[in-house]
Each structure stands twice: as structure tokens, then as C-alpha cells.
Amino acid sequence: MDQLLPTKYITKEGLIALKHYKYNGEDRSILVQLFLRTFWNWLIQFFPTWIAPNLITVIGFSALLTNFFVAVSYCSDCDYEVCGEPPIWVYFMFAFNLWFYQTMDNLDGKQARRTGSSSALGELFDHGCDSLFLILTAAPMFLIWQPAKVDQFLFLTQGVLVFYTSHWEEYFTGHLILGRFANPTEAQCCMIAVFLFTGVVGAQFWHSAIGVFLPFLPTSLAQLTVLSALRNVLWFAIAAAIIEK
């Protein structure tokens, strides 16, 4: 087995460091400060203390896996001309599952502190699941948007870069900062809004020309699709998040 797996996920030095690790984080999310933290603090009171924090993590993560496999089962190529558009209920399921994951992802840490079972290994497991968030959520998003291959590549790599830089910063400073721009909560809420909106208007909306809704725009802009405009806004948002880090 050692020959098949010459390297281990956690080195001996890493295992020693885990014993001395203590989580030190700061969430600057606007939505969290406004109402989400209050909601999560209220909700965690209804969880029995015998439920392990890692179990909450797994339950929430299973919702992401469900979204991924449902999206892939409907259209692995993200091309409606090949697969056809999925039923409307699929978009609402995507929204609910993502909200459920977000909620569970913020309750597991509260449960750990509430039961006195916080550990570095628990955080490693939690953030290990979080590291797969973008890949698993990309499938439902691509199912809706049907972006070009280069846009799929940029969406994945730039999003992962924001996640990586946040933890890279923690590695050197010992302080994990989720900033106002580089914050997963706002990103997840935007994705939930996209799923809900698509469930109401249909996925073809994203491929409509902007001029249909804003006829006063110059021709060069009016010919752009809604998705093209959204893509430009998304790149600016990702760039702002990276600069913030």
C-alpha cells in the first residue's frame, strides 16, 4: 500500500502541528452581520447535543453532492440542444440544497463549540468538504448558463484561487479572514438567487439579448446576451476578491 500511495495527505509534521492548532477566524460578511448570524444562533438551539459536528458537515455536504449528480444526470455536456432543458423543479431543488448546505456549514462549528468538541481535525474535515464546493456547484451553474469551455475553466480556477489565497493567508498569519468581497456567504446567496430566478423565468433568459429588456442601449451593447454581461461583472467581482486578499 505504501508503494501505491508514496505520499500521505497529512505529513508527520502536519499531525504535530494539528495538536497545537487553534482556529482564529473573522467573518466580515455583510449578510452574516445583518441577520444570518442571528438566524444560525437561533437555529442551533434545536439540535440535540448528541449530534456530532462532523455529522452536520456530512449532511450538509450530501446536499451539494445531490445537486452535482442531478445536474450531471440531466446534461453532462451543458448543452440544451443535446439534452433539452431540465424541469423547472430542478432549479428550485438546486436553490434549496445550496441554502441547506450553507446553513449546515455554519452550524457545524457552532455545534462543536456548544458541545465542547472543537478540534483541528474537525476544521480540517469541514474545510476539506468546503474545498470541493465550487466544483460540485459548478455543474448546476453550468447547466443553467451553458458557458463556453474557456469560461468554465476561468470560473473554476479563479474561484478556487480565492479559496486558496484565504487559507494561504491563514497559514502565514494564523488568522482566517472572510472579507466583504472574498466571502462565500454572499457568493452562495447570489447562486441561490440565480437558481430561484431561473426557476421562474427559465434558463433561456440568460441567452437573451440585453436589448430586449433595455432597448435604449447602443447596438454594440444591446446585442450582448445577459450571460455575457453577467460574466463581465463576475470577473470584476472575482478580481476584487483576489485584490482584497
N, C-alpha and C positions, 0 to 999 in steps of 0.2 A: 504493500500500500504506500509506503514511504517513497518508493521509486516512481509510482504513478503520480503521487502528489508531492513533489520535491519541496514545495513551499507551503507554509501554513498561513491561514487567514490572519491569525494574531501571533506575533513572534513572542519569544520568551521575555524580551524587554517590554513588549506591549502588555503582557499579562502582569508584569510587575508594576507598570505604570497605572494599570487599571485599579489596582488596590489603593492607590493614592489619589485617584481622580475624583474631583468633586464638581458637579455641574454648576456652572455660573452663567446664566443666560439673561438676556433682556429682549423683550418683545415690544417693539415700538409701533406695532400695527395700529392704524387709526381705528379700524373696526373693533379690534380687541379692546382698546381703551374706551371706546364709546359704549359698547354693550355686550360683546361676545364673552369677555372675561366674567362679567356678572352672570350671564346665562350659564356658562360652564360651571361656575362655582355653585350655582343653584342645582344644576342637574346632577352633579357628582354625589350629592347627598342621598340620592335614591339608589345608589349602587351598594350592594352588600359588601361588607369589608372582607368577605372570604374570596371575592373575585380578584384574581391576581392581575396586576397591571399589564403584564405581558399578554394575558388572555384578552384584555381590552384591545391591545395593539393588534393582535391576530384577527379579532373580529372585525375591526375597522379595515384592516388590510384586505380581508376577504371581499369587502365591497369593491375595492379597486380591481381585484382580480376578476370579479364578476363583470365589471364594465369592460375590461380588456377582452375577455373571452367572448362576450356578447357582440362587441364591435367587430372582432375578427371573424366571428361566425357569420355575420351578415355580409361583410365585404372586406376581405383581407387586402384587396387592391385599392380600396378607397376610390372606386370608380362606379358611379351610378349607372353608367351606360352598360357596364358589365353585370352588376349585381342588382341594380334597382335601389330605390330609396327605402330604408327600413321603416317599419311602422312608427307612428307618432309616439306611442307609449315608450319606445326605446329611449328617446331623448329625455323624457321625464324620469325614467329609471336612472339614466346617467346622472342627472342632477341630484336625485335623492341619494344615490350611493356615494357621490362625491361629498355631499353635505354630511352624510353619516360617517364617512372616513375622517373628514376634518374634525368632527365632534369627538370621535373616539381617540383620535391622535392627540387631542388636547386634554382628554380626560385620563389617559393612562398615567401621565406624570402626576396629576392631582391625586389619583388613587394611590400611587406609590408613596407620596408624601403623607397622605391621610392614614395609611396603614403602616408607615414606618419601614417600608420595604424598598426604598430608593437604592439604586446601585448603579455603578458604572456599566455593568454588563447589561442592565435593563435599558439604559440610554443607548448603548451600542446597538441593541436589538431594535429599539424604536427608530433610531436614525438610519439603521440599515434598511428597514422597510421604507422609510421616507425617501431613501436614495433611489428607489425604484418607482417613485410616484410619477415622475414625468414620463417615463417610458410607458407605464401602464395607462396613463391618462391620455397620452398622445393618440392611441388607437381610436378612442371615441371622438376626439377633436378632429382627427384626420378624416374620420368617417363623415363628419359634418362638412368640413371645409374642402376636402379633396385637394389639398395643396400640391404644388409641383414637388418633385423629389428634392430639389435643392432647398426649398422652403421647409420640407420635413427635416432635412439634415440640420439646417440652421436652428429650427425650433428646438430640436433635441439638444444640440451641442451648446447653444447659448443658455438654455435653461439649466442644464447640468453645470455649466460654468458658474452660474450664480450660486447654486447649492454648494459647489466645491469651494469657492472662494470664502463663503461664510464659515465653513469648517476649517479651512486653511488658516483663516484669521484666528479662529479659536485655538488652533494648535500652537500658535506663537504667543497669543495674548492671554489664553486661559479664560476668555470671555466670549460667549456666542451671542452676537448681536443680530437680531432680525429687524432690519431697518424699515423705514416707511416705504421705500421703493423696493428694496430686495426683501420682500416679505411674502411668505407662502400663503398667508391668510387672504390677502387681497387678490392674489393670483387665482386661488381656488374659488373665491366668490365670483370673480369675473367669469371663470369657466362654468360655474353653476348657472350664472345669468345667460351665458351663451346657449347652454343646453335647454333651459326653460324657454328662451326666446325662439329657438329653433323648433321646439315642440309646438309653439303657437303659429309661427309663420311658415315653417317648412325650411328644409336645407337649401332649396334653390334660391332663397333670398340672398345668400352670401355671394351668389354668382350673378346677381342683377347689377345693371349699370347704375352708378350713383345718380346719373342724370334723370333717371326715372323718378327719384324722390326729391332731387334738388335741381330742377330744370334751369335755374338761373346761373348755374356754373358754366365756366368756359368749356368749350368742346373737349379740349385735352383732358380736363378733369372729369367731365360728365361721362366720358367713355370708360373710365376706370370702374372696375367692379367693387362692390362693397368689401369683398375679401382683400382686394389689392390695397385699398385704403387702410383697412384694419391691420394688414401686415406691416405697413409703414409705421403705424402707431405702435405696434407691438415691438418692432426693432428699437424704436426710441425708448420705450419703457424698459426693455432689457438692458440697453446701453446705460440708462440712468441707474439701474440697479447695480450694474457692474462698477460704474464710477463711484457709487455710494460706498461699495465695499473697499 
